[in-house]
Amino acid sequence: MPDKVNRLITRGAQLQGEMLPDTHPLAQDAYQQYHKKYPMALAIKGEVFTVLLSDIKMTDSKLGFGKKVYWKRQEQSKGVTNL
C-alpha cells in the first residue's frame, strides 16, 4: 500500500557548513539570484541565508542497507573552493 511507511527504507541528508554574513560577496550574489528567480519574495518580509557547505552525508537504504554517500569540500589555503 502506498500510504504505509516502510521503516526499513531510510532516506535523508545531513548538511554541515558555515552561515555567511550578509556582507560576504557570495551571500550578496545569492540574494540577487534568489530574488531574480522569485521576484515576488521581495514583497514578503524575510531574510535570505547563505550557507557555504563543507560536508554532506546522504543516507539511502534503497542503495543497500545503511548505505551512505559522503561529500566533503576540498580545502585550500584561503578563499572558497568547489564552486
GROMACS elastic network, one bead per residue, 0.5 to 0.9 nm:
[ bonds ]
;  ai    aj funct       b0    kb
    1     4     6  0.57606   500
    1     5     6  0.88744   500
    2     5     6  0.78232   500
    5     8     6  0.88152   500
    5     9     6  0.85742   500
    6     9     6  0.57335   500
    6    10     6  0.83528   500
    7    10     6  0.69464   500
    8    61     6  0.74989   500
    8    65     6  0.81276   500
    9    60     6  0.73910   500
    9    61     6  0.52059   500
    9    62     6  0.62895   500
    9    65     6  0.79732   500
    9    66     6  0.89557   500
   10    59     6  0.67988   500
   10    60     6  0.57906   500
   10    61     6  0.52751   500
   10    62     6  0.76672   500
   10    65     6  0.85818   500
   10    66     6  0.78571   500
   11    58     6  0.74218   500
   11    59     6  0.52765   500
   11    61     6  0.64087   500
   11    62     6  0.79200   500
   12    57     6  0.83991   500
   12    58     6  0.57369   500
   12    59     6  0.53869   500
   12    60     6  0.67408   500
   13    56     6  0.68932   500
   13    57     6  0.55750   500
   13    59     6  0.62152   500
   13    60     6  0.87581   500
   14    55     6  0.81861   500
   14    56     6  0.57257   500
   14    57     6  0.51638   500
   14    58     6  0.63838   500
   14    59     6  0.85039   500
   15    53     6  0.69504   500
   15    54     6  0.79053   500
   15    55     6  0.59909   500
   15    57     6  0.66713   500
   15    58     6  0.87054   500
   16    51     6  0.86629   500
   16    52     6  0.84782   500
   16    53     6  0.58043   500
   16    54     6  0.57713   500
   16    55     6  0.51139   500
   16    56     6  0.64020   500
   16    57     6  0.88002   500
   17    51     6  0.60445   500
   17    52     6  0.53236   500
   17    55     6  0.66466   500
   17    56     6  0.88616   500
   18    50     6  0.84067   500
   18    51     6  0.54326   500
   18    52     6  0.52210   500
   18    53     6  0.65261   500
   18    54     6  0.75225   500
   19    49     6  0.71086   500
   19    50     6  0.57950   500
   19    52     6  0.63029   500
   19    53     6  0.86263   500
   20    23     6  0.80586   500
   20    24     6  0.63250   500
   20    26     6  0.78993   500
   20    27     6  0.62957   500
   20    49     6  0.75317   500
   20    50     6  0.56162   500
   20    51     6  0.59014   500
   20    52     6  0.68308   500
   21    24     6  0.55691   500
   21    27     6  0.68738   500
   21    49     6  0.83663   500
   21    50     6  0.78613   500
   22    25     6  0.81148   500
   22    26     6  0.87403   500
   22    27     6  0.56210   500
   22    28     6  0.64023   500
   22    31     6  0.88289   500
   22    48     6  0.87030   500
   22    49     6  0.80139   500
   22    50     6  0.81735   500
   23    26     6  0.85618   500
   23    27     6  0.68728   500
   23    28     6  0.67012   500
   24    27     6  0.52355   500
   24    28     6  0.63484   500
   24    29     6  0.87561   500
   25    28     6  0.51185   500
   25    29     6  0.61951   500
   25    30     6  0.86107   500
   26    29     6  0.50563   500
   26    30     6  0.60907   500
   26    31     6  0.86058   500
   26    50     6  0.77499   500
   26    52     6  0.87768   500
   27    30     6  0.50201   500
   27    31     6  0.61740   500
   27    32     6  0.86772   500
   27    48     6  0.83580   500
   27    49     6  0.74641   500
   27    50     6  0.54378   500
   27    51     6  0.82903   500
   28    31     6  0.51267   500
   28    32     6  0.63486   500
   28    33     6  0.87353   500
   28    50     6  0.88074   500
   29    32     6  0.51137   500
   29    33     6  0.61497   500
   29    34     6  0.85200   500
   30    33     6  0.51092   500
   30    34     6  0.59289   500
   30    35     6  0.85509   500
   30    48     6  0.79832   500
   30    49     6  0.84788   500
   30    50     6  0.68280   500
   31    34     6  0.52419   500
   31    35     6  0.63012   500
   31    36     6  0.85309   500
   31    47     6  0.89141   500
   31    48     6  0.61608   500
   31    49     6  0.81712   500
   31    50     6  0.81997   500
   32    35     6  0.54432   500
   32    36     6  0.60845   500
   32    37     6  0.87623   500
   33    37     6  0.62714   500
   33    38     6  0.85302   500
   34    37     6  0.52868   500
   34    38     6  0.60011   500
   34    39     6  0.79399   500
   34    41     6  0.86067   500
   34    48     6  0.80761   500
   35    40     6  0.76859   500
   35    41     6  0.65085   500
   35    42     6  0.68162   500
   36    39     6  0.55940   500
   38    41     6  0.56634   500
   38    42     6  0.80055   500
   39    42     6  0.58251   500
   39    43     6  0.80294   500
   40    43     6  0.55933   500
   40    44     6  0.73973   500
   41    44     6  0.53012   500
   41    45     6  0.78532   500
   41    46     6  0.82156   500
   42    45     6  0.71702   500
   42    46     6  0.84084   500
   52    80     6  0.86224   500
   53    56     6  0.75177   500
   53    72     6  0.84779   500
   53    73     6  0.74379   500
   54    71     6  0.81706   500
   54    72     6  0.57537   500
   54    73     6  0.50465   500
   54    74     6  0.83851   500
   55    70     6  0.74446   500
   55    71     6  0.56507   500
   55    73     6  0.63958   500
   56    69     6  0.81170   500
   56    70     6  0.57998   500
   56    71     6  0.51000   500
   56    72     6  0.65575   500
   56    73     6  0.89645   500
   57    68     6  0.66443   500
   57    69     6  0.57710   500
   57    71     6  0.65494   500
   57    72     6  0.87989   500
   58    67     6  0.83718   500
   58    68     6  0.55020   500
   58    69     6  0.51172   500
   58    70     6  0.64853   500
   58    71     6  0.86499   500
   59    63     6  0.88753   500
   59    66     6  0.67413   500
   59    67     6  0.58083   500
   59    69     6  0.64605   500
   59    70     6  0.89019   500
   60    63     6  0.57894   500
   60    64     6  0.73259   500
   60    65     6  0.78356   500
   60    66     6  0.68866   500
   60    67     6  0.56292   500
   60    68     6  0.63630   500
   60    69     6  0.81052   500
   61    66     6  0.52771   500
   61    67     6  0.55245   500
   61    68     6  0.80918   500
   62    65     6  0.70935   500
   62    66     6  0.87767   500
   62    67     6  0.79779   500
   63    66     6  0.83045   500
   63    67     6  0.60696   500
   63    68     6  0.86698   500
   64    67     6  0.52559   500
   64    68     6  0.89184   500
   72    75     6  0.88362   500
   73    81     6  0.70907   500
   73    82     6  0.65994   500
   74    81     6  0.65967   500
   74    82     6  0.69174   500
   75    78     6  0.85198   500
   75    80     6  0.85512   500
   75    81     6  0.70320   500
   76    79     6  0.72283   500
   76    80     6  0.78071   500
   76    81     6  0.69511   500
   78    81     6  0.88832   500
   80    83     6  0.72621   500
